C-alpha cells in the first residue's frame, strides 16, 4: 500500500504595523498628540500657578472644571474672578413725532352752533388756549365781518364777544391776557384802530388812531402795538403805541420805498422791520437790513442780509422772511441770530405765498398746501391732507390754522396741533 504524503501547509506571515507603510505616519501622529498634550498640561499648570500664586487673571473660567477640581483640595477660590465688562447699549434713535403725523386725524374743523348764523371767518389766532377770530354774514349786499368769536378747542364751545364795529367790520383782531385790539374798518378802506381791556367790554372802545389809507395789520405784544401805515401818496410810517398811556411814536419812515409795504413784527418786547441794505453787488442783487429794537430801550441794531427781505418775523433765536411780495416766485428763508450782525440765510422752500412763525416752527403755504418747518429737526413736513387745498390763516401757541378751499361753498376753517417734542 502506497504511503500517502500530506502537502505541507505554510501559514501567512504576520507583518508588524511598524513595518507597514502607515507605520511612520502613525508614529509621527502619536508624537504630535503627545507633544500637544504636554503643552496643554504645562499651559494649564502655568495658568493655575499665575492665578493661584500671583493673582494674575488668565482665560481660565472661574466656574469651569479646573476651578471645581481645585475646590476639592481647598475651600478657597484660587482662580481670579474678573467682573464681566458691561457695555452700554447704543440707544435706539427716537423717531421725530412728525414722522407719525396723520394729517386727516390731526386736523380739526371749527364748527359753530347754527343759532349764530355766521358763515364767513377770518384772521384767527390763539391766545390763552382759545381761538379768536372774526365772523361775518351778509348785511345788505355785502359780507360784513361784524362779530368777534372765541372758540375753545377743548370743549368745542363758541362765545361771541359783546363788541360791535362802528364802521363796517372787524379786521386783524388780536388779543392777549390784557388787551383786545382790532381795526374797525370801512368798506372802501381805512378805519379806526381800537382797543378794549379784556373782560371789560362796557362802553365805547379805546380809540387809538384813525387810518385813512389802507388797512394795516396790527401786532400786539404786552401793552404795545405796532403797525405800518400809509400816510401819504408815497410815504409810509412805522408806529408803536403804548396802550396804557396811548402815547404813539413814529419809529421809522419810508418814502417811495417798497419796504413801506413790509409789515413789522413784535414779540417778547422785540420789534423788527425790514429796510434797505447798504451792500451793493455788481449783478444788481438786492440786499436788506432787518432793523431790531427792544421796546424798553432806544438803540436800534441792524442785521444785514444778502437777500431782499419782506415781512420779517422772529422768535428770539431765529429770523424768517420771504424775498418777494407774497408771490409764487417768493423764497422762504430762515437764519439764526448772530452777534456779528450778519445773518446767514438758509432756504426753506420756493414758491411760498405766505408764512407765519411760531415759537417752535414756521408754517408756510406752497401750491395751496400747508407745511411746517421745525427748528428742532430743521426739516419740513406737510400737515394738510392729500387732495385738500388750503389757505394759511394763522399760527400761534403750537397750532396752525387754515381755510379749506377745496370747495368754496362755505368757509371751512381748520386747525391742527403740531407735535414738536
WOZI-V235505 format. One record per pair of residues at least 6 apart in sequence whose ideal C-beta (glycine too) atoms are under 6 Angstrom apart, sorted by sequence separation. I is the first residue (numbers start at 1). GAP is how many residues later the second one is. D is the distance in whole Angstrom. If there is no record, write none. Layout:
i=I gap=GAP d=D
i=I gap=GAP d=D
This chain:
i=17 gap=6 d=6
i=50 gap=6 d=4
i=60 gap=6 d=6
i=185 gap=6 d=4
i=230 gap=6 d=5
i=231 gap=6 d=5
i=254 gap=6 d=4
i=324 gap=6 d=4
i=384 gap=6 d=5
i=51 gap=7 d=6
i=124 gap=7 d=5
i=125 gap=7 d=6
i=136 gap=7 d=5
i=151 gap=7 d=5
i=174 gap=7 d=5
i=184 gap=7 d=5
i=218 gap=7 d=6
i=219 gap=7 d=5
i=241 gap=7 d=4
i=265 gap=7 d=5
i=293 gap=7 d=5
i=312 gap=7 d=6
i=313 gap=7 d=5
i=355 gap=7 d=6
i=356 gap=7 d=5
i=364 gap=7 d=6
i=373 gap=7 d=5
i=394 gap=7 d=4
i=50 gap=8 d=6
i=70 gap=8 d=5
i=136 gap=8 d=5
i=183 gap=8 d=5
i=184 gap=8 d=5
i=228 gap=8 d=6
i=229 gap=8 d=6
i=279 gap=8 d=5
i=322 gap=8 d=4
i=323 gap=8 d=5
i=335 gap=8 d=4
i=393 gap=8 d=5
i=404 gap=8 d=4
i=124 gap=9 d=4
i=136 gap=9 d=4
i=149 gap=9 d=6
i=150 gap=9 d=5
i=173 gap=9 d=4
i=196 gap=9 d=5
i=218 gap=9 d=5
i=239 gap=9 d=6
i=240 gap=9 d=5
i=264 gap=9 d=4
i=291 gap=9 d=6
i=292 gap=9 d=5
i=312 gap=9 d=4
i=335 gap=9 d=6
i=355 gap=9 d=4
i=363 gap=9 d=5
i=371 gap=9 d=5
i=372 gap=9 d=6
i=393 gap=9 d=5
i=183 gap=10 d=6
i=184 gap=10 d=5
i=228 gap=10 d=5
i=277 gap=10 d=3
i=322 gap=10 d=5
i=335 gap=10 d=5
i=392 gap=10 d=5
i=393 gap=10 d=6
i=403 gap=10 d=6
i=404 gap=10 d=6
i=47 gap=11 d=4
i=123 gap=11 d=5
i=134 gap=11 d=4
i=149 gap=11 d=6
i=172 gap=11 d=5
i=194 gap=11 d=4
i=195 gap=11 d=4
i=216 gap=11 d=4
i=240 gap=11 d=5
i=277 gap=11 d=5
i=354 gap=11 d=5
i=361 gap=11 d=5
i=362 gap=11 d=5
i=371 gap=11 d=5
i=372 gap=11 d=6
i=67 gap=12 d=5
i=121 gap=12 d=5
i=122 gap=12 d=5
i=135 gap=12 d=5
i=170 gap=12 d=5
i=171 gap=12 d=4
i=216 gap=12 d=6
i=227 gap=12 d=6
i=262 gap=12 d=4
i=277 gap=12 d=5
i=309 gap=12 d=5
i=310 gap=12 d=5
i=321 gap=12 d=6
i=333 gap=12 d=4
i=334 gap=12 d=6
i=352 gap=12 d=5
i=353 gap=12 d=5
i=390 gap=12 d=4
i=391 gap=12 d=4
i=402 gap=12 d=6
i=47 gap=13 d=5
i=147 gap=13 d=6
i=148 gap=13 d=4
i=194 gap=13 d=6
i=195 gap=13 d=6
i=216 gap=13 d=5
i=237 gap=13 d=5
i=238 gap=13 d=5
i=289 gap=13 d=5
i=290 gap=13 d=4
i=361 gap=13 d=5
i=370 gap=13 d=5
i=121 gap=14 d=6
i=134 gap=14 d=6
i=135 gap=14 d=5
i=171 gap=14 d=4
i=181 gap=14 d=5
i=226 gap=14 d=5
i=238 gap=14 d=4
i=274 gap=14 d=5
i=275 gap=14 d=5
i=320 gap=14 d=5
i=333 gap=14 d=6
i=334 gap=14 d=6
i=352 gap=14 d=6
i=370 gap=14 d=4
i=391 gap=14 d=5
i=401 gap=14 d=4
i=148 gap=15 d=5
i=193 gap=15 d=4
i=259 gap=15 d=5
i=289 gap=15 d=6
i=308 gap=15 d=5
i=310 gap=15 d=6
i=351 gap=15 d=5
i=360 gap=15 d=6
i=369 gap=15 d=6
i=120 gap=16 d=4
i=133 gap=16 d=6
i=169 gap=16 d=6
i=179 gap=16 d=6
i=180 gap=16 d=5
i=193 gap=16 d=5
i=214 gap=16 d=5
i=225 gap=16 d=5
i=237 gap=16 d=5
i=259 gap=16 d=5
i=275 gap=16 d=5
i=307 gap=16 d=5
i=318 gap=16 d=5
i=319 gap=16 d=5
i=331 gap=16 d=6
i=332 gap=16 d=4
i=389 gap=16 d=5
i=399 gap=16 d=5
i=400 gap=16 d=6
i=62 gap=17 d=5
i=118 gap=17 d=4
i=167 gap=17 d=5
i=168 gap=17 d=6
i=213 gap=17 d=4
i=288 gap=17 d=5
i=332 gap=17 d=5
i=349 gap=17 d=6
i=389 gap=17 d=5
i=132 gap=18 d=6
i=166 gap=18 d=6
i=168 gap=18 d=5
i=180 gap=18 d=6
i=192 gap=18 d=5
i=211 gap=18 d=6
i=224 gap=18 d=6
i=236 gap=18 d=5
i=272 gap=18 d=6
i=273 gap=18 d=5
i=318 gap=18 d=6
i=388 gap=18 d=5
i=399 gap=18 d=5
i=60 gap=19 d=6
i=62 gap=19 d=5
i=118 gap=19 d=6
i=165 gap=19 d=5
i=167 gap=19 d=5
i=168 gap=19 d=5
i=287 gap=19 d=6
i=290 gap=19 d=6
i=331 gap=19 d=5
i=398 gap=19 d=6
i=130 gap=20 d=5
i=131 gap=20 d=4
i=178 gap=20 d=6
i=191 gap=20 d=5
i=223 gap=20 d=5
i=235 gap=20 d=5
i=272 gap=20 d=5
i=288 gap=20 d=6
i=317 gap=20 d=6
i=332 gap=20 d=4
i=370 gap=20 d=5
i=398 gap=20 d=6
i=190 gap=21 d=5
i=223 gap=21 d=5
i=234 gap=21 d=6
i=288 gap=21 d=4
i=368 gap=21 d=4
i=130 gap=22 d=5
i=148 gap=22 d=6
i=190 gap=22 d=5
i=234 gap=22 d=4
i=271 gap=22 d=5
i=286 gap=22 d=4
i=290 gap=22 d=5
i=330 gap=22 d=5
i=368 gap=22 d=6
i=370 gap=22 d=6
i=57 gap=23 d=4
i=120 gap=23 d=5
i=122 gap=23 d=6
i=146 gap=23 d=6
i=328 gap=23 d=5
i=332 gap=23 d=5
i=144 gap=24 d=6
i=145 gap=24 d=4
i=167 gap=24 d=6
i=236 gap=24 d=3
i=55 gap=25 d=6
i=57 gap=25 d=5
i=144 gap=25 d=5
i=145 gap=25 d=5
i=148 gap=25 d=6
i=269 gap=25 d=6
i=348 gap=25 d=5
i=52 gap=26 d=4
i=238 gap=26 d=6
i=269 gap=26 d=5
i=326 gap=27 d=6
i=365 gap=27 d=4
i=51 gap=28 d=5
i=326 gap=28 d=6
i=51 gap=29 d=5
i=118 gap=29 d=6
i=185 gap=30 d=5
i=322 gap=30 d=6
i=183 gap=32 d=6
i=332 gap=32 d=5
i=363 gap=32 d=4
i=370 gap=32 d=5
i=208 gap=33 d=6
i=383 gap=33 d=6
i=228 gap=35 d=6
i=238 gap=35 d=6
i=274 gap=35 d=4
i=134 gap=36 d=4
i=228 gap=36 d=6
i=181 gap=37 d=6
i=320 gap=37 d=5
i=358 gap=37 d=5
i=363 gap=37 d=5
i=163 gap=38 d=6
i=226 gap=38 d=5
i=274 gap=38 d=5
i=303 gap=38 d=6
i=304 gap=38 d=5
i=305 gap=38 d=5
i=307 gap=38 d=5
i=354 gap=38 d=5
i=134 gap=39 d=6
i=162 gap=39 d=5
i=181 gap=39 d=5
i=356 gap=39 d=4
i=226 gap=40 d=5
i=272 gap=40 d=5
i=303 gap=40 d=5
i=110 gap=41 d=6
i=132 gap=41 d=6
i=272 gap=42 d=6
i=315 gap=42 d=6
i=320 gap=42 d=5
i=132 gap=43 d=5
i=171 gap=44 d=5
i=174 gap=44 d=6
i=181 gap=44 d=6
i=313 gap=44 d=4
i=315 gap=44 d=5
i=172 gap=45 d=5
i=221 gap=45 d=4
i=226 gap=45 d=6
i=112 gap=46 d=6
i=172 gap=46 d=5
i=174 gap=46 d=4
i=217 gap=46 d=5
i=221 gap=46 d=6
i=372 gap=46 d=6
i=219 gap=47 d=4
i=127 gap=48 d=5
i=195 gap=48 d=6
i=262 gap=48 d=5
i=263 gap=48 d=5
i=265 gap=48 d=5
i=268 gap=48 d=6
i=123 gap=49 d=5
i=127 gap=49 d=6
i=262 gap=49 d=5
i=123 gap=50 d=6
i=361 gap=57 d=6
i=360 gap=60 d=4
i=179 gap=64 d=6
i=224 gap=71 d=6
i=124 gap=269 d=5
i=125 gap=269 d=5
i=124 gap=270 d=5
i=126 gap=270 d=4
i=125 gap=271 d=5
i=126 gap=271 d=4
i=126 gap=273 d=6
i=124 gap=277 d=5
i=103 gap=280 d=6
i=96 gap=281 d=5
i=103 gap=281 d=6
i=104 gap=281 d=5
i=103 gap=282 d=4
i=98 gap=283 d=4
i=121 gap=290 d=5
i=119 gap=291 d=6
i=120 gap=291 d=5
i=121 gap=292 d=5
i=110 gap=303 d=5
i=109 gap=305 d=5
i=107 gap=307 d=5
i=108 gap=307 d=6
i=107 gap=309 d=5
i=106 gap=310 d=4
i=97 gap=322 d=4
